[in-house]
Amino acid sequence: MSDDLVENQHQLAAALNRARAGEDKELGQRVRDLGEQFVRLTNALVRLCKVHAPENDAFDEPTRQLVNALERLDTLIGQVSVVCVEGQVYVNDIRVRMDDRISGPQALEAELGRHGCGGLTFVKPIPDEQVRALTACISAAPAEEKPLHAFVQALRDCGVMEVNPQGRFRLRMSGEKTRTATELELHQTLERASGVVADAWESLSSNRVPNPLPVRRLVNELVDASATEDILGKEEEAIGGNTGSDEFARHSVRVTTFAVLIGRELGLPASALADLGVAAMYHDAGYAQRDEAGFAPPFSHHGTAGARALGRQRGFHQAKIKRMLVALEHHRDFDKKPSLYARIIRIADDFENYTRVRATGQLVSPAEALARMASAVGTAYDPVLFQLFVNTVGAFPPGTLLKLRDGRLVVVVSGVRSFESFARPMCRVLRNADRSMPENELVDLATTDAQVAEVMLHRR
């Protein structure tokens, strides 16, 4: 074996080890350096636009440098997302550190903010003339109404098609109280999730580099909500009974919800929960791929197809490696030793597949699904993680149909709220004993004398 080949193998092994350790300091520093160039050059070009036309020779050198920086970033990390938030700039989740005496991040945030914009996503590098057009649009006066929409339209009118402006962002300050489900508008978040998933799948099916940023933003809201709210109950209300055309998106969101709850019960920190949630959203990414005849891969190949698609995002970093492992391993049995995230998502995915609401109803009741899965603990499922899942969803998981001893038919709309409520959930009354239909009536089995008489195996 040649010395060059041995050296290349050592370099690759070192890169993989850094990725497994969750760090690639060299890559991170290169992204930071190029991000600093992006901020500095963009600000300079925007200032030039205020005194010169974009065709002026003064633009030539900074424009050339900015084109070069974008091309190098694309080579390193693929699709480039630059986000400005509260005086800081991030490039694909890597914070750009600049001298405190330089107002670069604040200046860029202020210029974009005039248009209601908080960041720019570059689907691919843009050429000289589009850089000039972009900075001219940033420099221009904002529209009085719907400035972000007008900014996007101005870019498109100038032929800048590969740059997608994002709305404004904010960071939660240290010590700030976690937002409630009402503040997050969790119901709307769950309802719009199908659109986020659809966009991600359309990007993958078009063989574009994955952009996890919108998915991560959605997952962050779900993670926030799961800290203080009964997200299972809210999800059941929002999408539990909907059998529309977005079934695949609903599946992804429900798997993500279950996975995040298991991760929280396990004690994972918020950043790890976000990584887990994004991995769950992408766990079936292989089905977005198409062969030459236009068909999705079969079940047996969708894992490798998904890992291959997610691998198009350039660079080695912890979150990407974990997403690829989940795509590869989420159907692997526990006794075959899959990764932690894959073991979590295996439980979430199988439970959702058992209980998913189809036009013909559920395959089995959620309570029966738990019983079936319990028989495979230790072989298919991690015993500790499965117990954590049961601790979260309770004896009667949300969506379970129950018949009470007083004759009422109810559906469970909450997860476990306390140790005492493990088998006594909140329920919505579907039908009274006299067969009348109440309107939005709830019964809390933890605070009333109502008793469960029977678990209904299918929706009726």
C-alpha positions in Angstrom: 0.0 0.0 0.0 1.4 3.4 -1.0 2.5 6.0 1.6 0.1 8.5 0.1 -2.9 6.1 0.4 -1.9 5.3 4.0 -1.7 9.0 4.8 -5.1 9.7 3.2 -6.6 6.9 5.2 -5.2 8.4 8.4 -6.5 11.8 7.5 -10.0 10.3 6.8 -10.0 8.4 10.1 -9.0 11.5 12.0 -11.8 13.5 10.3 -14.3 10.7 11.2 -13.1 10.6 14.8 -13.6 14.4 15.1 -17.1 14.0 13.7 -18.0 11.2 16.1 -16.7 13.4 18.9 -19.0 16.2 17.8 -16.3 18.6 16.7 -14.3 19.5 13.6 -12.3 22.5 14.8 -10.5 23.0 11.5 -13.8 23.1 9.6 -15.4 25.3 12.1 -12.6 27.8 12.0 -12.6 27.9 8.2 -16.4 28.5 8.2 -16.0 31.3 10.8 -13.2 33.0 8.8 -15.3 32.9 5.6 -18.3 34.0 7.5 -16.4 37.0 8.7 -15.4 37.8 5.2 -19.0 37.5 4.1 -20.2 40.0 6.7 -17.4 42.5 6.1 -17.7 42.4 2.3 -21.5 42.5 2.2 -21.5 45.5 4.5 -18.9 47.2 2.3 -20.9 46.6 -0.9 -24.1 47.8 0.7 -22.3 51.0 1.7 -21.0 51.4 -1.8 -24.5 51.1 -3.2 -25.5 54.2 -1.4 -22.9 56.3 -3.4 -22.3 54.4 -6.6 -24.2 52.4 -9.2 -23.5 48.6 -8.9 -21.7 48.8 -12.3 -19.0 51.1 -10.9 -15.5 49.8 -10.9 -15.3 50.2 -7.2 -17.4 47.1 -6.8 -15.1 44.9 -8.8 -12.6 43.7 -6.1 -15.0 43.3 -3.1 -17.5 41.5 -5.4 -14.9 39.1 -6.6 -13.9 38.4 -3.0 -17.5 37.8 -1.9 -18.1 35.4 -4.9 -14.9 33.5 -3.9 -16.0 33.3 -0.2 -19.4 31.9 -1.2 -17.9 29.3 -3.5 -15.5 28.2 -0.7 -18.3 28.0 1.8 -20.3 25.9 -0.6 -17.4 23.6 -1.1 -17.0 23.2 2.7 -20.7 22.9 3.9 -22.9 22.9 0.8 -26.0 25.1 1.0 -25.1 28.3 3.0 -27.5 29.8 5.5 -26.5 33.1 7.1 -28.6 34.1 10.0 -28.5 37.5 11.9 -29.9 37.5 15.4 -29.5 40.0 18.2 -26.2 41.3 17.1 -24.7 38.0 16.1 -24.2 36.2 12.8 -24.4 32.4 12.3 -23.3 30.4 9.2 -25.1 27.1 9.2 -25.3 27.1 13.1 -21.7 28.2 13.5 -21.3 31.5 15.2 -19.1 34.1 13.4 -16.8 35.8 15.9 -15.7 39.3 15.1 -13.8 42.0 16.9 -16.2 43.8 19.3 -15.0 47.1 18.0 -16.3 46.2 14.6 -20.1 46.7 14.1 -20.2 44.2 11.3 -22.9 41.8 12.6 -25.1 44.6 13.9 -24.7 46.6 10.7 -25.7 43.6 8.5 -28.6 42.7 10.8 -29.8 46.3 10.7 -29.7 46.5 6.9 -31.5 43.2 6.4 -33.9 44.0 9.2 -35.2 47.1 7.4 -36.7 44.6 4.9 -38.1 42.3 7.7 -35.3 39.9 6.9 -33.2 37.9 9.4 -31.0 35.9 7.2 -30.2 34.7 3.7 -30.0 31.1 2.4 -27.8 30.6 -0.7 -28.9 27.4 -2.5 -25.7 27.6 -4.5 -23.0 30.2 -5.0 -24.1 33.2 -7.1 -22.0 35.0 -9.8 -20.7 38.6 -9.9 -23.8 40.3 -11.4 -26.1 38.6 -8.9 -23.9 39.7 -5.9 -24.2 43.3 -7.2 -28.0 42.9 -7.6 -28.3 41.4 -4.1 -26.4 44.1 -2.3 -28.3 46.8 -4.3 -31.6 45.3 -3.1 -30.4 45.3 0.5 -29.3 48.9 0.2 -32.6 50.0 -1.3 -35.4 51.6 0.7 -37.8 49.0 2.2 -41.4 48.7 1.1 -43.9 50.2 3.6 -46.1 47.1 3.4 -45.0 43.5 3.6 -41.3 44.5 3.3 -40.0 40.9 3.3 -42.3 39.9 0.5 -41.3 43.0 -1.5 -37.6 42.2 -0.9 -38.0 38.7 -2.2 -39.8 39.9 -5.3 -37.1 42.5 -5.9 -34.4 39.8 -5.9 -36.4 37.7 -8.3 -37.0 40.6 -10.6 -33.2 41.1 -10.7 -32.7 37.4 -11.6 -31.4 36.4 -8.2 -33.2 33.1 -7.9 -30.8 31.1 -5.7 -31.0 33.3 -2.6 -33.9 32.8 -0.2 -34.4 35.5 2.4 -35.6 34.3 5.9 -37.8 36.1 8.4 -36.4 37.7 11.5 -35.1 35.5 14.4 -34.6 36.0 18.1 -32.6 34.2 20.8 -34.0 33.2 24.2 -32.0 35.1 26.8 -30.4 33.4 29.7 -32.9 32.9 32.5 -35.9 33.8 30.3 -39.0 31.8 31.0 -39.7 29.1 28.5 -42.5 30.1 26.2 -45.9 28.4 26.7 -47.8 26.5 24.1 -50.1 29.5 23.7 -47.2 31.8 23.1 -45.7 29.4 20.6 -49.1 28.9 19.0 -48.4 25.2 19.1 -51.5 24.3 17.3 -50.5 26.4 14.3 -47.0 25.1 14.5 -48.2 21.5 14.2 -50.5 22.4 11.4 -47.8 24.2 9.4 -45.3 21.4 10.0 -46.7 19.5 7.0 -45.5 22.4 4.8 -42.1 22.4 6.3 -41.7 18.6 5.8 -43.1 18.9 2.2 -40.5 21.5 1.4 -37.7 19.4 2.8 -38.9 16.4 0.8 -39.2 18.4 -2.4 -35.6 19.5 -2.0 -34.4 16.0 -1.4 -36.4 14.6 -4.3 -34.8 17.3 -6.6 -31.3 16.1 -5.5 -30.5 19.4 -3.9 -28.3 19.7 -0.8 -30.4 19.2 2.3 -31.1 22.4 4.3 -32.1 21.4 7.8 -32.4 25.0 9.1 -36.3 25.3 8.6 -36.7 21.8 10.0 -34.6 22.7 13.0 -36.5 25.9 13.6 -39.8 23.8 13.7 -38.2 21.2 16.0 -36.9 23.9 18.4 -40.5 25.1 18.9 -41.6 21.5 19.6 -38.8 21.0 22.0 -39.7 24.3 23.8 -43.3 23.2 24.0 -42.5 19.8 25.3 -40.7 21.3 28.3 -43.9 22.8 29.9 -46.9 21.6 27.9 -48.7 18.3 27.3 -47.6 18.3 23.7 -49.1 14.9 23.1 -52.6 16.2 23.9 -52.1 19.3 21.7 -50.9 17.1 18.8 -53.9 14.8 19.1 -56.2 17.8 18.8 -54.3 19.4 15.9 -53.6 16.4 13.7 -54.6 13.2 15.4 -57.8 12.7 13.5 -56.9 14.3 10.2 -56.7 11.9 7.3 -55.9 14.3 4.5 -53.3 14.1 1.8 -50.4 15.0 4.1 -50.2 11.6 5.8 -46.5 11.3 5.3 -45.9 14.7 6.9 -48.1 13.8 9.8 -46.1 10.6 10.3 -42.8 12.5 10.4 -44.2 15.0 12.9 -45.6 12.4 15.2 -42.4 10.3 15.1 -40.5 13.5 16.0 -42.9 14.3 18.9 -42.5 10.8 20.4 -38.8 10.8 19.9 -38.3 14.2 21.6 -40.4 13.1 24.6 -38.3 10.0 25.0 -35.2 12.1 24.7 -36.5 14.5 27.3 -37.4 11.7 29.7 -33.8 10.4 29.2 -32.4 13.7 30.3 -30.9 14.9 27.0 -30.1 18.7 26.9 -32.0 21.0 24.6 -29.3 21.0 21.9 -29.3 17.2 21.7 -33.1 17.1 21.7 -33.0 19.5 18.7 -30.5 17.2 16.9 -32.7 14.2 17.7 -35.8 15.9 16.5 -34.3 16.9 13.2 -33.0 13.3 12.7 -36.5 12.0 13.4 -38.0 14.4 10.8 -35.5 13.0 8.2 -35.6 9.4 9.3 -37.5 8.3 6.1 -35.6 10.6 3.8 -34.9 7.7 1.5 -38.5 7.6 0.3 -38.0 11.1 -1.2 -35.5 9.6 -3.7 -36.6 8.4 -7.1 -35.0 6.0 -9.5 -34.9 6.6 -13.3 -38.4 5.3 -13.6 -39.7 7.7 -11.0 -40.2 5.1 -8.3 -39.2 5.4 -4.6 -36.8 2.8 -3.2 -38.3 -0.4 -1.7 -38.5 -0.7 2.1 -35.3 -2.7 2.2 -33.3 0.1 0.5 -34.8 3.3 1.9 -32.3 3.5 4.7 -29.2 3.5 2.5 -31.0 5.9 0.1 -31.8 8.2 2.9 -28.2 8.2 4.3 -26.9 8.9 0.8 -29.3 11.8 0.3 -28.4 13.3 3.7 -24.7 12.8 3.0 -24.9 15.4 0.2 -24.7 18.1 3.0 -21.0 18.8 2.9 -18.7 18.6 5.9 -18.3 16.2 8.9 -20.2 17.3 12.0 -22.1 15.6 14.7 -25.6 16.4 13.8 -25.2 15.3 10.2 -23.5 12.0 11.1 -26.4 11.3 13.6 -29.0 12.0 10.9 -27.3 9.6 8.5 -27.0 6.9 11.2 -30.7 7.3 12.0 -31.6 6.9 8.3 -29.5 3.8 8.1 -30.4 2.2 11.4 -33.9 3.2 12.4 -35.3 -0.3 11.6 -32.4 -2.2 13.1 -33.2 -4.3 16.2 -31.8 -3.4 19.6 -29.8 -6.6 19.8 -27.9 -5.5 16.6 -26.6 -2.4 18.6 -27.8 0.6 16.6 -26.9 4.1 17.7 -28.8 5.9 20.5 -30.9 8.1 18.3 -31.8 5.2 16.0 -32.9 3.2 19.1 -35.2 6.0 20.2 -36.6 6.6 16.7 -37.2 2.9 16.2 -39.7 2.9 19.2 -41.3 6.2 18.0 -41.6 5.0 14.4 -43.0 1.6 15.2 -45.6 3.0 17.6 -46.7 5.6 15.1 -47.0 3.0 12.3 -49.1 0.8 14.6 -51.4 3.6 15.6 -51.5 5.9 12.5 -55.0 7.0 11.6 -55.8 6.0 8.1 -59.0 6.4 6.1 -60.0 2.9 7.3 -59.1 3.6 10.9 -56.2 2.5 13.1 -54.4 -0.8 12.7 -54.6 -1.2 16.5 -55.4 0.9 19.6 -52.5 2.8 21.1 -52.8 0.7 24.2 -52.7 -2.5 22.2 -49.7 -1.2 20.3 -47.8 -0.8 23.6 -48.7 -4.4 24.6 -47.5 -5.8 21.3 -44.2 -3.8 21.4 -43.6 -4.8 25.0 -43.3 -8.4 23.9 -40.3 -7.5 21.8 -38.4 -5.5 24.5 -34.8 -6.7 24.7 -34.7 -7.9 21.1 -36.3 -5.2 18.9 -36.5 -2.4 21.5 -34.1 -1.0 24.0 -35.7 -1.9 27.4 -34.7 1.3 29.2 -35.9 3.6 26.3 -39.1 1.7 26.0 -39.8 2.1 29.7 -39.2 5.8 29.3 -41.6 5.9 26.4 -44.3 4.1 28.5 -43.7 6.6 31.3 -44.4 9.4 28.9 -47.5 8.2 27.1 -49.1 6.2 30.0 -51.2 3.1 30.2 -53.7 4.7 27.7 -51.7 6.8 25.2 -53.4 9.7 23.4 -55.8 8.5 20.8 -56.9 5.5 22.8 -60.6 4.9 22.7 -62.1 4.0 26.1 -65.5 2.9 27.2 -66.2 4.1 30.8 -68.3 2.2 33.3 -71.0 4.8 33.1 -71.4 4.0 29.4 -69.7 7.0 27.9 -67.3 6.6 25.0 -64.1 8.8 25.3 -60.8 9.3 23.5 -57.6 10.0 25.5 -56.2 13.5 24.8 -53.3 13.7 27.2 -50.0 12.0 28.1 -48.8 11.3 31.6 -49.2 14.5 33.7 -48.0 13.0 37.0 -47.2 9.7 38.6 -50.8 9.4 39.9 -52.3 10.1 36.4 -50.3 7.3 34.7 -53.5 5.3 34.1 -56.0 8.2 34.5 -55.6 10.5 31.6 -57.6 13.5 30.4 -60.3 12.4 27.9 -62.7 14.0 25.4 -66.3 12.6 25.5 -67.3 11.3 22.1 -70.7 9.8 23.0 -72.8 9.8 26.2 -74.4 6.7 27.6 -77.7 7.7 26.0 -75.8 7.9 22.6 -76.1 11.7 22.5 -73.1 13.6 21.2 -71.7 16.3 23.6 -69.9 19.3 22.3 -66.2 19.6 23.3 -66.8 18.0 26.8 -63.7 16.9 28.7 -63.5 14.4 31.6 -60.4 14.1 33.8 -60.1 10.5 35.0 -57.5 11.7 37.6 -60.0 14.0 39.4 -63.3 12.3 38.9 -64.9 8.9 39.9 -65.1 7.8 36.3 -63.6 4.4 35.7 -62.4 2.6 32.6 -64.5 -0.4 31.7 -63.0 -1.4 28.3 -60.3 -0.4 25.8 -61.8 -0.2 22.4 -59.4 -1.8 19.9 -60.3 0.3 16.9 -61.9 3.7 16.2 -65.7 3.4 16.1 
